[in-house]
Amino acid sequence: MFLNKNSIVNCQASTLPIKSLILLCLLFFGSLLQAAEYQNHRFEGNVLIISTDQGQVSLSARSAHAFEVFYQPNNTKQLPSFALDDDSEIIELAVKSNLTTVQASTGNLTAVIDKSPVKIRYYQAEKLLLEEEVGLFLQDTQRGFRFKLQPDEKLIGGGQRVLGMDRRGQRFPLYNKAHYGYTTESNQMYFGLSAVLSNRNYALIFDNSASGYMDLGHTESDIMQFEAVAGRTAYVVIAGENSPDVVKNFAAITGKQPLPPRWALGNFASRFGYKTEQQTRETVQGFIDQDFPLDAVVLDLYWFGNDIKGFMGNLDWDKNAFPQPQKMMADFKSNGVKTILITEPFILSSSDKWQQAVDNQVLAKNHAGAPRRFDFYFGNTGLIDVFDRQASNWFARIYSDLFEQGVAGWWGDLGEPEVHPGDSIHNFNGLQVTGDEIHNAYGHMWAKRVYDNQLIIAPEQRPFIMMRSGFVGSQRYGMIPWTGDVSRSWDGLKPQVELSLQMSLLGFGYTHSDLGGFAGGETFDQELYIRWLQYGVFQPVFRPHAQDNIAPEPIFHDKQTKDILREYVKLRYSMLPYNYSLAYENSLTGMPLMRPVFFEDLSNPKLIDIADSYFWGDAFLVKPITEPNLAVVSMDLPQGVWFDYWTDKKYQGNQTIELNNHLEKLPVMVRGGAFIPMVEPVQSTDLYTTQNLMLHYYADSSVKFSTGVMYDDDGVDPNAIKNKHYEKLTFDSQQDKTQISFSLKRQGQYPTMPTTRGLTMMVHNWQQKPKVILVNHKAVELVDDIQSFSDSSQVGYWDQKNKILKLKFNWAIDVELAIK
């Protein structure tokens, strides 16, 4: 149904009860409400076109599990889709029609289109997933969709908000906007997503980039409404057998995150900000001298000016502060440290490039065709029109020049944009659009331009692009988001799991926080700082970053803080084989690195609300400490068997346990049956190798079968997965009462891969000395002391005290291992 002109949403300012309000509006505007009536249908390629008396509706299957629905009322301006990946194919539909409906089916998902009035319902098999209440509503200042909600339905979505995991009952803006110093409540932040994930096994995307609102049963408890001031009148429905399946199907059509460079999983030195070359050099050297691994240094806005205000848009080195930037970056690179530069899309009228930007017409315009100038915190400015091809080419040349100088990665800041006049005029493929129409896609298009340019100038390297804002699908341009300028406080730490989970379930698996907190803080809080960085080891990007009144880097703190955190940073590097395999899985399927607890028991809707613990991959259960001075920590364990990572103490699942709280230990559990591949830590990922691999297995008689996968490649090639230039290592176990056996296989190859590996395997929770160990059916010697074990190349050793069986051998071919 199309509801045009004065639809019922015009009446929402009334104080009448909502059902009375709707009735009154319907009576009052009865002659103006025009329900769309079916006229005919046809195919254009694989797209089903429904013609109505008010325009047309197109329905296409973007996969076997997803429909794109595009309402095109007469005389209504439309924009292209931003959410959908251009590479996703439109598949064939089976269509049948009767007197009252048209049915379109992929075999997995069926749309039933009522003819009078036109509205659509969606079914998976016989189960009703979702149905329009009125379909599209359209008026002069508002357009959108209304859907019915089921009484027991829970909804994740909306992107970055601090509202609790279940967003049902909330109404919030669809307008990306900075929230400086946020803590435990925020309904509008840097990176909104006009999409939801329902526990009824569907996701829904409102594919509209304009300023708007999402109402998830707030105004009317049984109605979900998307609305915007303008923009594309389209949405996408994605179904799946369960929530993880929906997440994967969502990524399949919005785009999968390209595999990042391996160094992106290392440690970053970052602050607001390094003011001179000398300070930056001393910081990098401090990490090396104090035995902290380091892979990147991030330069904030002082690289192009000596003050916060007045210099944005220079986009070139301040040679007074950084006299030899190319040599500096080359020196860093020789130590395995990559340089990341901040850029912003604003060109101040006081900057060196203002006149050049004006002359090249790269700025968004006013209605007279001149640059749209405005004032904000950093000065008087214009905004680069990233939608305009000519403007983007100008911007790209700056990135290309800096890359040639030695820059390895890009940090795009303020890309909401932080200030974006609604009457700004952008040129998008010849279409003139306003800031209000295109606002939420600005960061998305900026990321696309940087990503595409980077692959042109360095086609053999994976881009690194960290940005603060975007749209549904921005992950396909390699965007790595963070959660903005969080308060440096315990209340700032508390919502970080919620924020990362909400983003990662809708495509953005690398969402992370400024470790330690960014904004404010009068004095150094040691416990807060340590707890935040401990959590960071088990999140996608490890990047302490803050205002520099308190040093964000661990190397500038007291000995106890450094000694604790050095071991955690090294643990991060030891876990690279495991973490890199999570990155591979994300790029292949869309499965996030951080995963919600409710994935463990999809039949229990109460688990959706848990935001104080999460899974890191499939093997680890992590509970960040978000309160000070706790003597005891409670931890809810899912079903199964769990082991304390630090002590190997075994726990049965389906219970709440209490752990003594120690500053040196973050509560981390490992699943029984888990395989954890690890290596010795290195100073930089440039030195990373899997030549000598440690494989931990957590054995328990309750786990009869288990499997694990490790991915390995050169860490650089952007086409490694596509061209199969990688090695995949698979681990399988089978256990009964008398023995355990393992099958270790190697598949695939890449040019620099190890031909053979030294493998040290550690079987945890092994309760007795084995009688025999067979490697490929040949007995292995079992020694009685750890020194003999260390000195030998193929041998076994049972650590009776810790109940760990250690095995060591060369792994060149597939291995069959038996322990009896």
LUMNU-842282 format. One record per residue (C-alpha): residue in one letter; x, y, z. Coordinates in steps of 0.001 Angstrom, whole numbers, plus 500000, padded with zeros to 6 digits. Layout:
! residues N
AXYZ ...
***
This chain:
! residues 820
M500000500000500000 F501187503544499243 L499960506111501780 N500607509542500351 K500245513213501293 N498721513315504774 S499417509791506016 I498736508693509562 V502302509502510596 N501410513221510278 C499210512874513326 Q501758511467515738 A502183514773517582 S498695514359519055 T498300513421522725 L495431511022522013 P495941507279522648 I497631505861519595 K494793503580518422 S492270506436518757 L494730508679516962 I495012506278514036 L491244505959513734 L490797509721513859 C493472510263511225 L491935507639508961 L488506509271509259 F489818512800508819 F492032512026505851 G489913509236504461 S489432510890501137 L493158511517500795 L494436508044501712 Q494921506072498540 A495691502396498948 A497653501139495967 E495799498659493770 Y497406495962491660 Q497175496364487889 N499527493750486432 H502932492157486825 R505818491348484520 F509479490328484517 E512425492475483540 G515258489985483591 N514885488266486970 V513143491249488553 L509428490990489254 I507657494296488520 I504260494914490100 S502432497791488418 T499918499633490585 D497720502683490144 Q500300504748492089 G503568503529490603 Q505445500266490583 V507041497886493059 S510038495807492015 L511005492653493847 S514281490848493212 A515989487921494898 R519514488989495845 S520178485433497022 A518127482364497841 H517565483958501263 A517028487653500490 F514562489924498713 E515156493527497724 V511867495419497563 F511862498793495817 Y508715500926495876 Q508773503514493086 P505783505819493405 N505142508203490552 N507054511512490478 T509294510611493441 K513042511223493439 Q515071508094494121 L518724507345494923 P520790504223494186 S521223501472496732 F524183501835499076 A523559498734501191 L523769496059498501 D526967494709497037 D527077495259493274 D528693491840492929 S525686490031494417 E523667488386491686 I519930488590491168 I518648485028490970 E515620483568489251 L512206483628490918 A509312481198490688 V506106483234490405 K502462482258490501 S499346484367490641 N495698484008491596 L492783486382492013 T494060487875495282 T497834487419495427 V501066487125493527 Q503610484743495072 A507339484940494364 S509658482278495730 T513361481405495736 G512611477982497192 N513877479141500578 L512000482418500942 T508556483365499658 A506953486774499231 V503156486892499080 I501929490141497527 D498334491006498241 K496680492680495250 S494054494787496986 P495535496737498619 V499128495998497657 K501216494859500611 I503674492022501180 R504206489133503618 Y507340486959503861 Y507486483251504676 Q510264480765505299 A508682477393504553 E505294477764506271 K506514480183508934 L505492483838508666 L508663485893509200 L507549489439508552 E504713491424507041 E504117494970505994 E501423496809507868 V500878499451505169 G503971499050503045 L505292502411501867 F503966505624503337 L504783508824501498 Q504239512496502223 D505970515782501453 T508432515589504363 Q508512511917505255 R508638508503503636 G509166505016504940 F507736501632505858 R505702500042508635 F505913496373509624 K504060494300512178 L505928492975515200 Q505153489744517034 P504543489925520811 D507636487865521727 E509949489418519148 K513364490795520135 L515386493106517908 I519086493824517660 G520002496717515423 G520472500378514731 G524258500152514947 Q526124502154517566 R523725502973520406 V523952502339524132 L520424501087524743 G520841497441525729 M521143494522523367 D517391494214522717 R516361497474521033 R512654496620520997 G510689499563522401 Q513246502181521316 R512967505079518897 F516161506753517713 P517535508977514938 L518978507611511738 Y521561510372511485 N525213509677512133 K526389512151514756 A529285512375517184 H528592511824520895 Y531680513069522652 G532444511494526028 Y529480509102526060 T529052506574528860 T526158504220529639 E523375505822527591 S523270507050524013 N520549506838521386 Q522535508626518660 M526185508049517877 Y528856507996515214 F527772504988513179 G524091504141512917 L522787501260510861 S519303501315509379 A518924497585509897 V517688495090512471 L518241491426513297 S515210489652514749 N515153486545516915 R512502485333514458 N515387484556512073 Y515270487474509687 A517132490738509152 L515647493873507635 I517543496742505977 F516023500158505305 D518135501069502256 N517836504820502640 S520747507209503288 A518666510228504327 S518113511686507767 G515384509747509518 Y514230507625512452 M513886504001513400 D510974503162515688 L511091499601517028 G507754499357518780 H508169502574520758 T505294504690519421 E503145501614518753 S504224498476520565 D503394496147517673 I504793498276514829 M508303498685513489 Q508645501858511456 F511468503249509331 E511152506837508197 A513293509407506394 V512935512933505052 A513795511806501505 G515852509115499775 R515385505635498394 T512077503924499189 A513467500417499381 Y514171497714501913 V515806494284501999 V514592491162503834 I517144488456504684 A516182485101506222 G518060482178507728 E517609478977509696 N518943480676512844 S520653483899513890 P524191482915512837 D522761481823509491 V521031485210509071 V524309486990509882 K526075485040507137 N523274485626504617 F523309489330505514 A527030489554504699 A526550487598501472 I524475490398499933 T525809493520501666 G529422492459501117 K532030490563503073 Q534893492305504813 P538104491877502815 L540847490154504761 P542889492941506393 P546673493029506356 R547905490743509112 W549611493644510862 A546151495089511576 L545883492452514326 G549022493725516070 N549610496486518639 F549180500179517754 A550824503247519304 S548256506028519133 R547266509228520905 F545764512658520400 G548401513288519352 Y552127513031518582 K553186516628518023 T556670516196516580 E558807513738514692 Q561110513475517689 Q558259512595520047 T556964509986517600 R560417508439517181 E560973508302520939 T557594506604521436 V558228503918518836 Q561699503291520209 G560243503077523711 F558082500111522699 I561101498353521217 D563394499114524163 Q560815498002526731 D560021494721524961 F556490495600523847 P555544494237520399 L554447497011518014 D553112497063514468 A551797500568513806 V552020504164514924 V549036506447514339 L549529510180513705 D546641512459514650 L546085515932513224 Y549390517466514366 W551142515909511371 F549773518757509235 G549598521625511748 N550871522781515130 D547434523457516624 I544036521784516761 K542349524683514989 G543110526402511719 F545078523726509831 M542581521005508885 G542701520482505154 N546431521149504750 L546863517412504150 D550622517800503961 W553430517524506477 D554212520348508861 K557940520344508120 N558724522360511253 A557389519562513459 F558142516659511079 P561258517726509160 Q562021514314507625 P558746512390507444 Q559802510016504677 K562957509017506502 M560982508678509735 M558480506323508100 A561268504349506415 D563049503965509740 F559837502778511357 K559254500318508534 S562726498845509002 N561623497961512542 G558308496475511375 V556270499545512362 K553765500945509844 T552634504583509765 I548921505453509749 L547796509042509073 I544578510748510054 T542669512551507313 E539401514471507508 P537009515522504746 F537018519217505724 I539098521904503994 L539302525000506216 S539282528371504500 S542476529066506472 S544244525951505186 D546922525780502513 K544648523878500135 W541522526061500375 Q541996527938497119 Q543096524794495315 A539934523046496537 V537785525974495381 D539478526183491982 N539061522445491410 Q535420522512492559 V535901519723495059 L533640521118497797 A529931520589498363 K528050523621497088 N525295525988498112 H522243526668495973 A524150529369494076 G526820526872493016 A529549528285495286 P531277526282498039 R528953525762501015 R530945527334503851 F530150526947507519 D531770527246510916 F532540524376513255 Y534931523655516104 F538061523557513935 G537325526732511933 N535485528018508882 T535315525238506347 G533948523507503305 L533260519780502920 I534818517619500220 D532116516188497981 V533168512533498029 F530146511666495860 D531507513768492999 R533971511926490776 Q536097514989490023 A536348515870493716 S537202512288494593 N539980512195492021 W541489515345493555 F541300513806497034 A542729510509495736 R545863512216494392 I546654513399497928 Y546341509839499264 S548466508528496409 D551248511037497081 L551296510219500795 F551344506505500083 E554357506961497812 Q556068508708500724 G555604505636502916 V552183505830504582 A550805502329505159 G547255502945506394 W544489505528506569 W542441506841509452 G539327508687508295 D537964510844511104 L534892513073511463 G533246511219508595 E529641511327509818 P530342514134508661 E530617515738512089 V528976518892510696 H526962518542507505 P524551521341506550 G521332519816505321 D521193522233502374 S524649521265501067 I524460520195497429 H526370517083496358 N526853515826492819 F526263512076492689 N526449510584489199 G524964513773487772 L522159513822490341 Q522001516840492659 V521335515671496213 T521235517531499515 G523147516821502678 D519966515620504334 E519325513141501509 I522797511621501507 H524170512228505006 N524347508649506298 A526190507424503199 Y528948510048503334 G531444507907505289 H530445504924503160 M531327506697499919 W534528508126501412 A535645504609502364 K534812503340498871 R536887506084497233 V539904505435499477 Y539608501650499086 D539283501735495302 N542176504174494975 Q544384502094497252 L543860498990495126 I544811501008492040 I548036502403493464 A549012499236495387 P547172496284493821 E549338493723495626 Q548683495058499137 R545608494878501346 P544296498348502255 F544004499448505870 I541114501907506316 M539902502864509786 M536811505089509789 R534317506383512299 S531121506349510264 G529436504663507326 F526334502836506154 V525089499270505856 G527580497463503612 S530582499737504209 Q532507496691505393 R532985495586501783 Y535384498523501396 G537604497247504183 M536238499725506720 I537428499157510294 P535206501204512636 W535762502233516230 T533256503337518842 G534204507001518942 D535296509404521654 V534292507353524674 S534639508702528201 R537820507610529968 S535851506140532862 W534360502873534111 D531025503964532664 G532746504422529307 L534126500875529440 K530783499263530371 P529001499564526977 Q531912498541524756 V530871494889524375 E527326495909523463 L528580498396520863 S530930495929519192 L528374493110519149 Q525634495317517714 M527910496377514862 S529528492998514243 L526216491158513851 L525333493501510966 G528558493242508997 F531218495184510925 G533308492476512526 Y536276494777513325 T534464497314515487 H536665498176518466 S537161500855521098 D539805503406522000 L541454501187524609 G541776502954527934 G539064505462526998 F539515508685525056 A537828511689526603 G538560513334529932 G540045511728533001 E541863513844535524 T544248511276536970 F545558507894535912 D543265505072537069 Q545531502043536963 E542826499422537366 L540566500952534724 Y543449501239532273 I544645497663532801 R541121496234532582 W540396498062529324 L543612496896527677 Q543108493341528928 Y539715493347527225 G541415494699524099 V543446491520523676 F540161489744522881 Q538682492357520535 P539415492857516824 V541907495749516907 F544336496493519750 R544690500287519741 P545069502265522978 H544160505876522120 A543325508923524235 Q543813512583524875 D547401512904525972 N546887514485529385 I547210510835530487 A549461508682528322 P547494506049526393 E550600503942525712 P551513501355528375 I555229502134528080 F554760505479529884 H553252504014533053 D554519502419536243 K556422499138536361 Q553494497037537622 T551211498301534872 K553861497649532229 D554701494201533540 I551050493124533526 L550239494551530130 R553444493427528429 E552293489835528947 Y548849490631527508 V550281492320524424 K552562489316523937 L549571487020524368 R547879488958521571 Y550854488179519323 S551007484531520439 M547339484203519451 L547908485476515910 P547298482056514277 Y543947481802516066 N542983485450515530 Y544035485463511881 S541907482374511331 L538930484296512761 A539663487053510248 Y539674484451507474 E536332483058508642 N534870486567508739 S536017487294505184 L534676483971503972 T531303483931505741 G530673487203507580 M530813485484510971 P532130488128513412 L535220487752515564 M533279488799518698 R530087486727519066 P527112487073521410 V526385484549524134 F522936483857522688 F524593482083519727 E525203479215522152 D521510478542522870 L519261480019520194 S516159478641521906 N516613480949524912 P515605484548524003 K516748485830527417 L520369485316526371 I520009488090523775 D520150490642526592 I523629489581527783 A526193492305527035 D528737491746529805 S530404488682528247 Y530922487288524759 F532677484648522688 W535992485407521026 G535647483121518068 D534215479784519073 A536814478738521629 F536985481570524195 L534374482977526556 V535436486413527824 K534030488552530619 P535575492040530812 I535904493599534268 T533907496855534136 E533714497764537828 P536512498709540231 N537598496963543412 L535778493675542891 A536857490839545155 V534838488214543282 V533576488033539687 S530457486089538714 M530518484393535325 D527658482577533607 L528868479484531772 P526973478066528786 Q526367474355528491 G529304472006528063 V532705471852529749 W534856474948530303 F538444475483531431 D539898478546533110 Y542459479732530548 W544967480731533214 T544753477729535549 D543177474930533465 K540622474416536224 K537634472559534828 Y534016473721535197 Q530734472192534150 G528504474514532155 N524938475680532761 Q525874477376536005 T527100480663537431 I530573480442538901 E532469482861541100 L536121483640540460 N538500485430542764 N539375488713541099 H543042489528540509 L544391492548538651 E546672490284536621 K543854488096535315 L540937488763532990 P538183486121533313 V538642483949530216 M537328480426529692 V538163477917526968 R535611475499525600 G536186471787526107 G537210470320522748 A538766473588521505 F541886473743519355 I544004476889519884 P546956477331517464 M549629479711518806 V553215480842518188 E555951482488520219 P555384486267520305 V557438488493517988 Q558334492190518073 S556327492852514891 T554155490796512548 D556888491347509949 L558711488623511886 Y555657486387512160 T556050482795511055 T554234479525511640 Q557466477576511160 N557177476518514796 L553591476094515875 M552016475342519244 L548665473605519170 H546661473516522389 Y543791471055522714 Y541404471026525680 A540408467416526139 D537399466069527986 S535728462689527772 S532360464415527227 V533613465777523887 K533670462773521601 F534482464654518399 S535989468055517763 T537435470032514875 G539436473186514311 V540811475204511399 M543856477420511039 Y544371479757508070 D547824480846506917 D549018483046504043 D551578485782503395 G549526488397505283 V549641490878502392 D548065489553499164 P544541491018498705 N543625488127496416 A544953485316498598 I541536483774499225 K540230484370495705 N543316482854494079 K543710480131496723 H547165481347497709 Y546886480082501250 E547258477030503402 K544450475673505538 L545371473444508459 T542611471260509899 F542605469542513271 D540196466738514186 S539916464765517411 Q538061461649518484 Q538010460543522113 D536628457592524012 K537303456140527459 T540626454539526597 Q542260456770523999 I542220459951521987 S543212460277518349 F543972463302516202 S544054463853512473 L546146466842511355 K545942467832507693 R547543470468505479 Q545757471739502367 G546793474370499837 Q549930476391499412 Y551370479866498918 P554870480892497802 T556417481658501214 M554748478942503263 P556826476659505520 T557471473310503858 T557623471674507262 R556672472802510735 G557950472048514150 L554738471248516008 T554416471244519771 M551040469865520777 M549678470341524296 V546747468205525355 H545217469846528402 N543270467930531057 W545128464663530417 Q544775462824533709 Q547287459988533493 K550583459096531950 P549937457549528536 K550929453984527812 V551786454641524192 I551908457565521748 L551769456854518027 V552592459372515302 N551619457949511919 H551536454524513591 K555093454804514944 A555744454905518674 V557123458135520163 E559418458133523181 L557889459456526412 V560517461206528549 D560330461938532258 D561745465470532473 I561031468742530694 Q564673469332529778 S564828466105527788 F561614467120526102 S563057470525525170 D566249468986523786 S564522466442521521 S562831466808518137 Q560204464038518400 V559172463125521908 G556378463195524480 Y556243464440528059 W553447464271530624 D553310467240532983 Q551744465455535937 K551330468587538067 N549387470556535450 K547829467521533745 I549149468504530312 L550508466019527791 K553130467618525549 L554148466175522182 K556752467448519741 F557391466385516155 N557961467703512641 W554825468241510585 A555514467941506868 I552744465583505775 D549327464672507152 V549568463254510646 E547554460584512404 L548173460737516141 A546950458286518788 I547344458465522569 K546419455458524689 
***
